[in-house]
Amino acid sequence: MTRLLTAVGQWAVRLASDAGETALLFGSTIAGLVSGPYYVRSWFAQMFEIGNRSLPVVLVTAGFSGAVFALQTWEGFAKFGATGLVGFAVARGMTRELVPVMASLMVAGRAGSAMAAEIGTMMVTEQVDALKTMAVDPVRYLVVPRVLAAALMLPILVVIGDLMGIFGGYAVAVRMLGAAPTAYWNSSFDFLDIQDVAGGLLKASLFGIMIALFSCARGFRTSGGAQGVGRATTGAMVTSSMAILVSDFFLTKLLLSLWNL
C-alpha cells in the first residue's frame, strides 16, 4: 500500500511540475509574440513541416474516417428509413469532431514528436546553451515559430480533411450502397451550419497550440543523451494526445453552450 501511495504521489508531483513548466513556457511564448524579434524564416519552415508534410496522413485518415462513419451510419439509419440523412450525419460528424481530433492526433504523432526530438537533441548537445551565449532567446527562436505555425496550419489541414471525409462518405454511401448522389450532397450542405465548421476550426487552432507547447516543453526538459531524447519524443506524443482528447470534451461543452444562448 505504501508503494502504491508513493507511486501515485510521485506521478502527481511530476504532473504538477510538467503543468507548471508548460504554463511558464506559454507565458514566455505570449511575451515573445508581443515583443519580438520575429524569426519569419523559421516560421515558414515550421509551416511547411507541420502543414505540407502532414497533409498526406491527414488526407488518408480523414478519407477513411468518413468512409467508415458513412458505413456505420447507413446501417443504423436504414432501420428507421432515414438513409437520406447519411450525408448530413457524415458532414456534421466530420466538421465538428472527427477531423479536428483525428488530424490533431496525427499531427501530434508526426510533427509534435519531431519538435520534441529536435529541441531535445539541441538540449543534450548544448546547442540551446549556445543560443543563450549568442544572446538569442530560445523561446522566441524555437517555440514561438512552432506555436504560430501549428495554430495556423491545423485549421487549414482540417478544412482539407473535412472535404476529404465528406468525399469518403460519398464513395461509400453513393458508390457502394446506392444512395442518390443529389440527396447525399443536399443533406450534406443544406443542414450544415457555419457554426459546425467554425467550431471545428477553432478546436484545431487550439489543439495546434497545445501540440506545439507540450512538445517544446518536453524537448526543453530533455536530459540523458539519446535515451532522454527518445523519452521526450514519446512523452510529447502521449501528453499532446491526452490533452487533445480531454480538452475536446470541455471545448465541445463550451461551444454548445454558446451556440444555445
C-alpha positions as a Python dict, from the first residue, in 0.01 Angstrom:
ca = {
    (1, 'M'): (0, 0, 0),
    (2, 'T'): (285, 236, 86),
    (3, 'R'): (450, 173, -251),
    (4, 'L'): (123, 246, -428),
    (5, 'L'): (74, 575, -246),
    (6, 'T'): (436, 669, -314),
    (7, 'A'): (398, 595, -684),
    (8, 'V'): (74, 795, -704),
    (9, 'G'): (234, 1083, -518),
    (10, 'Q'): (538, 1087, -744),
    (11, 'W'): (314, 1081, -1051),
    (12, 'A'): (106, 1370, -915),
    (13, 'V'): (419, 1574, -842),
    (14, 'R'): (556, 1512, -1193),
    (15, 'L'): (221, 1604, -1344),
    (16, 'A'): (203, 1928, -1146),
    (17, 'S'): (565, 2008, -1235),
    (18, 'D'): (506, 1945, -1606),
    (19, 'A'): (189, 2157, -1600),
    (20, 'G'): (369, 2441, -1424),
    (21, 'E'): (664, 2438, -1665),
    (22, 'T'): (430, 2428, -1964),
    (23, 'A'): (231, 2721, -1824),
    (24, 'L'): (552, 2921, -1779),
    (25, 'L'): (655, 2834, -2135),
    (26, 'F'): (314, 2954, -2257),
    (27, 'G'): (364, 3284, -2075),
    (28, 'S'): (710, 3325, -2229),
    (29, 'T'): (562, 3247, -2571),
    (30, 'I'): (296, 3516, -2533),
    (31, 'A'): (568, 3762, -2431),
    (32, 'G'): (770, 3664, -2738),
    (33, 'L'): (469, 3716, -2962),
    (34, 'V'): (415, 4063, -2823),
    (35, 'S'): (770, 4193, -2810),
    (36, 'G'): (957, 4004, -3084),
    (37, 'P'): (1200, 3964, -3250),
    (38, 'Y'): (1021, 3755, -3511),
    (39, 'Y'): (1207, 3481, -3695),
    (40, 'V'): (999, 3473, -4013),
    (41, 'R'): (1219, 3222, -4196),
    (42, 'S'): (1187, 2974, -3909),
    (43, 'W'): (812, 3033, -3902),
    (44, 'F'): (769, 2946, -4270),
    (45, 'A'): (992, 2640, -4228),
    (46, 'Q'): (767, 2517, -3949),
    (47, 'M'): (456, 2588, -4153),
    (48, 'F'): (594, 2364, -4425),
    (49, 'E'): (691, 2096, -4174),
    (50, 'I'): (357, 2094, -3993),
    (51, 'G'): (131, 2160, -4289),
    (52, 'N'): (269, 2019, -4613),
    (53, 'R'): (436, 1714, -4467),
    (54, 'S'): (136, 1625, -4251),
    (55, 'L'): (-112, 1658, -4538),
    (56, 'P'): (-85, 1301, -4678),
    (57, 'V'): (-152, 1132, -4344),
    (58, 'V'): (-439, 1372, -4270),
    (59, 'L'): (-597, 1302, -4609),
    (60, 'V'): (-579, 924, -4559),
    (61, 'T'): (-712, 949, -4204),
    (62, 'A'): (-999, 1181, -4295),
    (63, 'G'): (-1098, 990, -4607),
    (64, 'F'): (-1124, 653, -4438),
    (65, 'S'): (-1284, 804, -4127),
    (66, 'G'): (-1559, 947, -4345),
    (67, 'A'): (-1599, 616, -4526),
    (68, 'V'): (-1627, 416, -4204),
    (69, 'F'): (-1862, 672, -4049),
    (70, 'A'): (-2089, 658, -4355),
    (71, 'L'): (-2090, 277, -4346),
    (72, 'Q'): (-2184, 264, -3978),
    (73, 'T'): (-2440, 545, -4010),
    (74, 'W'): (-2607, 382, -4308),
    (75, 'E'): (-2659, 59, -4115),
    (76, 'G'): (-2819, 243, -3824),
    (77, 'F'): (-3031, 484, -4028),
    (78, 'A'): (-3155, 203, -4254),
    (79, 'K'): (-3351, 61, -3961),
    (80, 'F'): (-3559, 378, -3950),
    (81, 'G'): (-3572, 452, -4321),
    (82, 'A'): (-3355, 761, -4280),
    (83, 'T'): (-3066, 680, -4511),
    (84, 'G'): (-3123, 1011, -4687),
    (85, 'L'): (-2967, 1183, -4384),
    (86, 'V'): (-2638, 993, -4403),
    (87, 'G'): (-2473, 1283, -4584),
    (88, 'F'): (-2577, 1525, -4312),
    (89, 'A'): (-2451, 1292, -4038),
    (90, 'V'): (-2117, 1248, -4213),
    (91, 'A'): (-2073, 1621, -4280),
    (92, 'R'): (-2156, 1724, -3923),
    (93, 'G'): (-1953, 1442, -3768),
    (94, 'M'): (-1651, 1525, -3982),
    (95, 'T'): (-1657, 1902, -3933),
    (96, 'R'): (-1743, 1910, -3564),
    (97, 'E'): (-1543, 1626, -3416),
    (98, 'L'): (-1374, 1358, -3621),
    (99, 'V'): (-1148, 1557, -3850),
    (100, 'P'): (-1032, 1817, -3592),
    (101, 'V'): (-949, 1546, -3338),
    (102, 'M'): (-805, 1288, -3577),
    (103, 'A'): (-599, 1542, -3770),
    (104, 'S'): (-461, 1685, -3447),
    (105, 'L'): (-368, 1340, -3322),
    (106, 'M'): (-188, 1267, -3649),
    (107, 'V'): (0, 1596, -3633),
    (108, 'A'): (90, 1531, -3270),
    (109, 'G'): (235, 1194, -3368),
    (110, 'R'): (424, 1324, -3669),
    (111, 'A'): (515, 1689, -3616),
    (112, 'G'): (485, 1712, -3237),
    (113, 'S'): (722, 1425, -3174),
    (114, 'A'): (963, 1579, -3427),
    (115, 'M'): (958, 1908, -3235),
    (116, 'A'): (1039, 1731, -2909),
    (117, 'A'): (1317, 1528, -3072),
    (118, 'E'): (1473, 1832, -3240),
    (119, 'I'): (1472, 2052, -2930),
    (120, 'G'): (1572, 1758, -2712),
    (121, 'T'): (1872, 1691, -2931),
    (122, 'M'): (1966, 2057, -2911),
    (123, 'M'): (1944, 2036, -2532),
    (124, 'V'): (2168, 1732, -2491),
    (125, 'T'): (2422, 1868, -2740),
    (126, 'E'): (2421, 2209, -2566),
    (127, 'Q'): (2302, 2396, -2873),
    (128, 'V'): (2038, 2572, -2663),
    (129, 'D'): (2312, 2697, -2432),
    (130, 'A'): (2496, 2821, -2739),
    (131, 'L'): (2189, 3022, -2841),
    (132, 'K'): (2181, 3184, -2499),
    (133, 'T'): (2552, 3265, -2529),
    (134, 'M'): (2478, 3447, -2855),
    (135, 'A'): (2201, 3647, -2679),
    (136, 'V'): (1926, 3460, -2868),
    (137, 'D'): (1620, 3376, -2660),
    (138, 'P'): (1548, 3001, -2718),
    (139, 'V'): (1175, 3051, -2661),
    (140, 'R'): (1146, 3325, -2921),
    (141, 'Y'): (1368, 3138, -3168),
    (142, 'L'): (1240, 2782, -3119),
    (143, 'V'): (895, 2791, -2960),
    (144, 'V'): (718, 3098, -3099),
    (145, 'P'): (753, 2997, -3469),
    (146, 'R'): (629, 2646, -3390),
    (147, 'V'): (327, 2768, -3194),
    (148, 'L'): (232, 3018, -3466),
    (149, 'A'): (277, 2761, -3742),
    (150, 'A'): (73, 2495, -3560),
    (151, 'A'): (-209, 2739, -3477),
    (152, 'L'): (-231, 2844, -3844),
    (153, 'M'): (-174, 2515, -4027),
    (154, 'L'): (-403, 2289, -3822),
    (155, 'P'): (-722, 2471, -3933),
    (156, 'I'): (-606, 2457, -4296),
    (157, 'L'): (-544, 2084, -4264),
    (158, 'V'): (-885, 2042, -4105),
    (159, 'V'): (-1064, 2223, -4390),
    (160, 'I'): (-898, 1992, -4642),
    (161, 'G'): (-969, 1693, -4418),
    (162, 'D'): (-1337, 1791, -4388),
    (163, 'L'): (-1376, 1782, -4765),
    (164, 'M'): (-1186, 1454, -4788),
    (165, 'G'): (-1401, 1300, -4516),
    (166, 'I'): (-1723, 1403, -4692),
    (167, 'F'): (-1593, 1260, -5019),
    (168, 'G'): (-1503, 939, -4835),
    (169, 'G'): (-1860, 918, -4710),
    (170, 'Y'): (-1983, 983, -5065),
    (171, 'A'): (-1774, 694, -5200),
    (172, 'V'): (-1936, 454, -4955),
    (173, 'A'): (-2293, 587, -4942),
    (174, 'V'): (-2335, 654, -5315),
    (175, 'R'): (-2090, 428, -5495),
    (176, 'M'): (-2111, 125, -5267),
    (177, 'L'): (-2453, 140, -5102),
    (178, 'G'): (-2654, 304, -5383),
    (179, 'A'): (-2766, 631, -5227),
    (180, 'A'): (-2880, 907, -5460),
    (181, 'P'): (-2592, 1149, -5522),
    (182, 'T'): (-2818, 1455, -5514),
    (183, 'A'): (-2973, 1351, -5185),
    (184, 'Y'): (-2631, 1294, -5032),
    (185, 'W'): (-2493, 1634, -5131),
    (186, 'N'): (-2812, 1818, -5042),
    (187, 'S'): (-2826, 1663, -4696),
    (188, 'S'): (-2453, 1726, -4650),
    (189, 'F'): (-2461, 2101, -4707),
    (190, 'D'): (-2822, 2218, -4671),
    (191, 'F'): (-2832, 2140, -4298),
    (192, 'L'): (-2467, 2215, -4222),
    (193, 'D'): (-2430, 2539, -4025),
    (194, 'I'): (-2135, 2775, -4031),
    (195, 'Q'): (-2108, 2709, -3657),
    (196, 'D'): (-2024, 2345, -3727),
    (197, 'V'): (-1727, 2438, -3944),
    (198, 'A'): (-1615, 2732, -3730),
    (199, 'G'): (-1623, 2522, -3414),
    (200, 'G'): (-1404, 2258, -3572),
    (201, 'L'): (-1155, 2518, -3694),
    (202, 'L'): (-1137, 2683, -3352),
    (203, 'K'): (-1070, 2347, -3191),
    (204, 'A'): (-799, 2271, -3447),
    (205, 'S'): (-620, 2600, -3379),
    (206, 'L'): (-626, 2544, -3002),
    (207, 'F'): (-513, 2184, -3047),
    (208, 'G'): (-223, 2308, -3259),
    (209, 'I'): (-113, 2546, -2985),
    (210, 'M'): (-127, 2265, -2729),
    (211, 'I'): (71, 2028, -2951),
    (212, 'A'): (348, 2282, -3003),
    (213, 'L'): (362, 2386, -2637),
    (214, 'F'): (364, 2036, -2489),
    (215, 'S'): (614, 1911, -2746),
    (216, 'C'): (852, 2202, -2698),
    (217, 'A'): (820, 2178, -2320),
    (218, 'R'): (916, 1811, -2335),
    (219, 'G'): (1210, 1898, -2557),
    (220, 'F'): (1341, 2158, -2314),
    (221, 'R'): (1323, 1907, -2027),
    (222, 'T'): (1534, 1651, -2213),
    (223, 'S'): (1841, 1509, -2042),
    (224, 'G'): (2039, 1187, -2055),
    (225, 'G'): (2159, 1171, -2413),
    (226, 'A'): (1991, 966, -2685),
    (227, 'Q'): (1777, 776, -2436),
    (228, 'G'): (1645, 1102, -2299),
    (229, 'V'): (1556, 1221, -2649),
    (230, 'G'): (1357, 902, -2700),
    (231, 'R'): (1170, 955, -2374),
    (232, 'A'): (1097, 1316, -2467),
    (233, 'T'): (962, 1214, -2806),
    (234, 'T'): (730, 952, -2659),
    (235, 'G'): (623, 1183, -2378),
    (236, 'A'): (541, 1463, -2618),
    (237, 'M'): (313, 1243, -2826),
    (238, 'V'): (135, 1092, -2525),
    (239, 'T'): (91, 1424, -2346),
    (240, 'S'): (-32, 1605, -2657),
    (241, 'S'): (-277, 1327, -2743),
    (242, 'M'): (-419, 1316, -2392),
    (243, 'A'): (-451, 1695, -2384),
    (244, 'I'): (-639, 1690, -2716),
    (245, 'L'): (-884, 1422, -2607),
    (246, 'V'): (-951, 1571, -2263),
    (247, 'S'): (-982, 1932, -2379),
    (248, 'D'): (-1207, 1830, -2669),
    (249, 'F'): (-1485, 1745, -2425),
    (250, 'F'): (-1467, 2080, -2246),
    (251, 'L'): (-1435, 2277, -2571),
    (252, 'T'): (-1739, 2095, -2714),
    (253, 'K'): (-1938, 2164, -2399),
    (254, 'L'): (-1842, 2532, -2410),
    (255, 'L'): (-1922, 2572, -2780),
    (256, 'L'): (-2260, 2402, -2744),
    (257, 'S'): (-2343, 2630, -2452),
    (258, 'L'): (-2251, 2938, -2655),
    (259, 'W'): (-2450, 2822, -2959),
    (260, 'N'): (-2760, 2761, -2747),
    (261, 'L'): (-2760, 3109, -2588),
}
